[in-house]
Amino acid sequence: SKTIEEEEENVKKEEEKIKDAEAEIKELEWQLREAQNQRDAEAAEYEANKKDDEDAVELITKAMGVLEDFYGKGFLLQVQKRQAPEVNAGEAPPPPPSTFDEGEYEGAKEEGQGIIAILDMIKADVEKDIEKAEEEEEKSKESFKEFEKENEESVTKFDEEITAAEEAKAEAEGKITDAKASRTDVQKLLKSTMEQLKEKAPSCDFIAVHFEIRKKKREAEMDGLKKALSILEGANKGGFLQAPC
């Protein structure tokens, strides 16, 4: 019974371990789903922004092409040679560069050159935004992969704990089964012994009840025998008793 009680406590402990490990796995699975949803949302936002930026670059390129057709290819080459200083993504572009040197003004070409320069800066700025967004997207992908890997490793760890706890629980339950079988055998033996004692009880009770009386009678008989023996020994010394021929 003591073994059964101890192993039942062990079973409870292993069941608690299993319950805790399963709760941890559910939490990890929830975290992974949340991270996946966030990653999907970030990826969708990236793709949408990338398309907007690529569309903007395409539109700017077309606009520059229209101006090229309007002012001539030679004019556009001069604009590209006089391209404005490089600007960082997200920052406001500096004022447009100066146009042609003095004496080179040819009507509206000066305004056209300024517009093309601005468009070229805007295009460069948008392209840098695209490049920066691609780098951030790659970093976000790598970060999610690392989290996913750690999450899977943690789930595997708790799965192993559950397996070990289930094995320990099964072992304890086996000991309980064996102990109960042994206890049943002992109970049968005890029952059989008690039945035998009950059968012998009347004789034992008779002896127990009459023991003192029987003891006194035996003592009286012993006294009588001792007296008789003394008498016989005295008679023998006085010559009253002769040895047989």
N, C-alpha and C positions, 0 to 999 in steps of 0.2 A: 504493500500500500504506500509506503514511503517512496519507493522507486517510481510508482505511478504518479504520485503527487509532484515529485521533482521533474519528471519528464513532461508532465502537463504544463508546468511553468515554462519549460524550455520551448515547448510548442508555441505558447503564447508569445514568448520573446521573438521567435523566428517569424511568426505571423506579423508582429509589429514591424520587424525589419522589412518584410516584403511590402507591407502597406506603405511605409515611408519611402521605400525605393520607387514604388509605382507612382506615388505622388510627385516625387522628384522628376521622374520621366515625363509625366504629364505637363509639369511646369516647363521642362526643357522643350517639349514639343510645341507648347504654346509660344514660347519665346522664338522658336525657329519660324513658326507661322507668321508671327508679327514682323520678324526681320525680313522674311520673304516678301510679305506684303509691302513693307517699306521699300525694299530693293526694287520691286516691280514698279512702284509708284515713281521712284527716282529714275528708273530706266525709261519709263513712259514720258516723264517730264523732259529728260535729256533728249529723247528722240524728237519730241515736239519742238523744243528749243533749237535743236540742231537743224530741223527742217526749216524753221522760221529764218534762222541765220543763213542757211544755204540759199533759201529763196531770196533773201535780201541781197546776198552777194550776186546772185544771178541777175536780179533786177538792176543793181548798180552797174554790173558789167554791160547789160543791155543799154542802160542810159549813157554810159561812156561810149558805147559803140555808135549810138545815135549822134552824139556830139562829134565823134570821129568822122562820121559820114558827112556831117554838116560843115565842119571846119577843115576837114582834110587830114590825111594820115600824118603829113609832115608836122602839122600843128600839134597833134597828139604826142608825137615823139618829143617835141620840145617840152611839153608839159611833164612827161615822164622823167626827162632829164632834170627838170626843176622840181621834182617831187618834194613834198614837205617833209620835215624831220619826222622820225619814227615816234609814235605815241603808244603808250601802254593801253591794254584793253580796259575799257570801262571809263577811261579818262576823257575829259572834253578835249577835242582837237585844238591845236594852237591856231592863231589867225592864219588865213591863207597866205602862201608865199607871194613874193612880188612876181609880177608877170614878166614881160620882156624888158630888155634894156631900152633905155631912151632911144627913140628914133625907130623902134620896131613896132610901134602900135599900128594896128590895122583894123580900125573900126571896132566891132563887138568881139573880136578875138580875145581881147584882154579879159572881158567878163567870162567868156567861155573857158579860158584857161583857168581862171579862179574856180569856176564851178567844177571842172574836171579834177583839179587838185583836191578840192574838198571831197568829191566822190571817191577819189583814190584813197584818201585818208580814212574815210568811213569804211570802205571796203577792207582796208588793212586791219582796221579796228575790229570789224565783224569777224574776219578770218582768225584773228588772235583769240577772240571770244570762243570760236569753234574749237580751236586748238586747246585752250584752257579747259573747256568743258569736257573734251575728250580725255584729258589727263585726269580730271576729277572723277569721271565715270570709271576709268580703269582702276583708280585707287578705291573707289566704292565697291567695285566688283571684287577686288582682292580682299578688302576688309570683310565682305560678306562671306567669301569662301573660307577665310580663316575662322570666322565665327561659326560657320556651318560645320567645319572640321572639329572644332573644340566641342561643339554641341553633340556631335555624333560620338565622340570619344567619351563624353560624360554619360550619354545614354548607354553605351556599351558597358561602362563601369557599373552602372546601376543594374543592368541586366545580369551581369556576373554576380552581383550581390544577391539578387533575387534567386538565381540558380543555386548559389551556395546555401541560402536560407531555406529554400525548398528541400534541398538534400538533408540539411540538418533537421528540419521538421519531420521529414519522412523517417529518418533514423530514430528520432525521439518517439514517434508514433509506433514504430516497430518495437521499441523497448517497452512501451506501454502495453502493446498487444501481448508480448511475451510475459510481462509481469502479471497481467490479468489472468493469463492461462495458468501460470505458476500458482497464483493466489487461489484460483479455482481448485486446483489439485490439492493444495494445502487445506482448503476449506472442506473438501470431500473427506480428506483424511481425518480432520478434526471432528467432522460430523460422525464418521464411522467410529472413532475412538469414544466419543461421547455416548453413542448408542451402546457400545460394549460396556462402558462404565455403568450405564443405567441398568443393563441386564444384571450386572454383578452387584448393584447397589443393595438389594435386599439382604444378600449374604453378608455384605460388608456392614450393613446396618445392624444385623443380628449380632455379629461379632462385637461391634462397637458398643451396643447397648448392654450385652451380657459379659463384657470383658472383665469388669471388676468382680462380678459374682464368680465367674469362672476362675479368676485369679485367686480369690480367697479360698475357694474350694481346693485348688491345686496346692496352695500354701498349707491348708489343713492336712491334706493328704501327705505332703512332704513332712510335716511335723510328726504325723502318725508313723510314717515309715522310719523316721530318725529314732523315735522312741522305741519302736520294735527292734531296730538294729542295736540300740544300746542294751536292751534287755537280753537279746541273744548273745551279745558280746560278754555280758556279765555272767550269764549262765555258763558259758564256755570256760571262763576263768575259774569258776567254782567246781568244775568237774562234773557238772550235771549233764553236760553234753559229751557223749563219747563219739569218737570218730568211727565210722562204719568199718567192719572187718573187710 
